[in-house]
Amino acid sequence: MLLEDQRFLHEDLERLEQGISDRVLEDPRQIRDRLNRDHQISGFLNRIQQQSKRLLDIYNDTEGLRNKEVQSISTGDPFDQFYKQFNEIKDFHRRYPNEPVENLERAYKRKAPGEGESATAEIDHMFTGEEAYGRFLDLTRLHEDYLNLPGVQSRRITYLQYLTIFDHFTPPHCPIKRPEKTTDQYFSYVGKLGEYLEGFLRRTRPLEDLDKTFASFDQEFEKAWEAKELPGWGAEAQPVGPAAPVTEGTGEGIWCPDCEKEFKNENVYKNHLSGKKHTKAAEARKANALSVNGTTNGQVDARSATKSSASSTAKNLKERAIAEREWRIRKYASTMETVRSDTRVNVERRQGMTERERQQELDALFAESAEPSLRPSGAADDDSDSSGDEKIYNPLKLPLAWDGKPIPYWLYKLHGLGVEFPCEICGNFVYMGRRAFDKHFNEARHIYGLKCLGITNTTLFREITVIEDALKLWDKIARDKKKEKTGGENVVQMEDAEGNVMPEKVYYEY
């Protein structure tokens, strides 16, 4: 019954298109509902591709079954074919009496909250409480793994600092040296970080063609790797044999080339030579020198040369894999710069809260997410007409918080949000509150207004909002610079008996 399968597939495609169009017309207010809609549309698009592939296979008819079925219907007795298929259907339902019938009209129809929306539960399990449905990043476990990496244990950084530098893999932000990056612990760390960022992108952007974006990242990496332009993985970063020791510090003490460390005391240096850390560093340095030069006391051993070349090849492959993961992490972080900055702001905000306030915020978030599923089905129809007309009681015109509700009045007075600060340079724009007013001096609107007045050095014009005052200050700065320049050119220099050069005024005074 290929013709019936063909008709079913066409109907399924039309129902899928209708379901997608119904959901595209929606405009959810909450980010949870928007993600729920986007993931449903993504699932429909994937099913369209699968069903279209099946339909193309039927039209191609490589085995000729469709042509045989068409010929049997058109040439033979149509009633014989009809009753034959009818008996097959009856026999199937006699053997499987409880077989459910798929209703395409209800399969892709938008369900009410009380009818059981399975995709909503799926969205709820996709994100942690710290991520807040894709609004923020949750890198707490990766921060702990980063602190336990070799080379970082002596440099403890906070979670807020880690959010700023987690995509930096070169000094001075990253203290991990190139030999330490080839360890299994670091390889596992960058792998987990890359997997998390990739999964976060797929969860928060289900409708984007991320596979194409990731493929472009790989192509850019191939070009950069072949040109040896990757930061921290260039040819100049590779150690070449037992070269002269790199001297650091003052150079007055005793330098250990294996550990790359300077010792002020000779006794400390001698005790350090018998330590495990120095022994491991010396063996690693010796093995590295053998792998590069392939010589021992001037005699080349064929077996050791083959072994060293194999180990060098394996090392290069591992370095390439690590460099590729670092490259992808940089690209992932660049595409999520807004989420990253929002995460830093959220972490700073939560650091100023007590444990009780944090728990109350999480409870409010989960209660808000669980509220639609707990409502009865009849209440959805009653509230559908009034949901669009719902208004928030805000007689004082207070600003809205992150949850869409007005902030408390005491917080409004504390931050001085009722005080107006006009700025003539910004086109008489009025800023509400001192914090917004101080912040706007570094924003593009104010800087553009100063540049329109011919002012290039904007750092000296803080707290100046009147155009006339800004022009007067700029003219005074220009006159002072011109006077200083002309005065410096006319200074007569004198030289004393010891050869010290000084201005004429200082020479006669002293």
Buried (B, 14 or more C-beta within 10 A) or exposed (E): EBEEEBEBBEEBBEBBEBBBEEBEEEEEEBEBBBBBBBBBBBBBEEBBEEBBEEBEEBEEBEEEEBEEBEEBBEEEEEEEBEEEEEEEEEEEEEEEEEEEEEEBEEEBBEBBBBEEBEBBEEBBEBBEEBBBBBBBBBBEEBBEBBBEBBBBEEEEBEBEEBBBEBBBBBEEEBBBEBBBBEBEEBBEBBBBBBEBBBEBBBBBBBEBEBEEBBEEBEEEBEEBBEEEEBBBBEEEBEEEEBEEEEEEEEEEBBBBBBBBBBBEEEEEBEEBEEEEEBEEBBEEBEEBBBBBBBBEEEEEEEEBBEBBEEEBEEEEEBBBBBBBBBBBBBBBBEBBEEBBEBBBEBBEEEEEEEEEEEEEBEEEBEEEBEEBEEBEEEEBEEEEEEEEEEEEEEEEEBEEEEEEEBBEEEEBEEBBBEEEBEBBBBEEBEBBBEEBBEEBBEEEEBBEBBEEEEBEEBEEBEEBBEBEBBEEBBEEBEEEEEEEEEEEEEEEEEEEEEEEEBEEEEBEEE
